[in-house]
Amino acid sequence: MKRIDNILANSGICTRSEARKIIISGRVSVNGKKITSPSEKVDENAPVFLDGKPVNSEPLIYLMLNKPEGYVCANDEPDSVLNLVPKEYYRKGLFTVGRLDKDTEGLLLITNDGDFGHSVAAPSRNITKIYFAELEREVTDDDIKAFASGLTSKNGDSFAPALLEKGEGKSAYITVSEGKFHEVKRLFLITDNKVLYLKRLKTGGLSLDEKLKKGEMRMLTEEEKAAIFEG
Ligand code: URA
């Protein structure tokens, strides 16, 4: 952990006393949280933003991972998906855009661009995500209607309407736009069903590149980056 004023000054964009003024004026954020105290200590590898732009000199990178099961979307864990990032793509401040559960597979975005990450994850953007699920029992017409009208759990959590489409046998495709914690699994539990396997296929207009083997990643093209916001 390092003082935020030191990190800012060491980045070479200002002196230590200028850094103090900049921080107090509320222009600096770390991991999406505004920092106004120059003495606050933050993780020295965390992305630091000044006026919404990264202050580290690392080039921005946008990666698509075909996440395998068994990896978590958290930093500093031995089973973190960030440990799958090959050397040539490694940058300071990489983070996952949103989260997939440890046992969920498929499309996961990794970047060091805080603005981009927060735009994709922002609930106000309503970016849709499409999942493939294998379930304990077949989907019924009543399930499809229930998902479409919006479900509420026993403890009162309500979910926005979701599109449920029947797949082969006990499988289904689900389109959601909220991004609530364990959203897909919880939706099925409300309808007395259970997710046995889950894979994210699409975020906005960007589909998982099925040529990527599990655990592999590649850079997004500019068109793919834009497509995320067009889905
Ligand atoms: N919904 C879930 O329940 N789990 C995921 O990993 C993603 C969406």
Residues whose N, C-alpha, C, O or C-beta is under 5 A from the ligand:
A	BS01	URA	R99 L100 D101 T104 H182 E183 V184 K185 R186
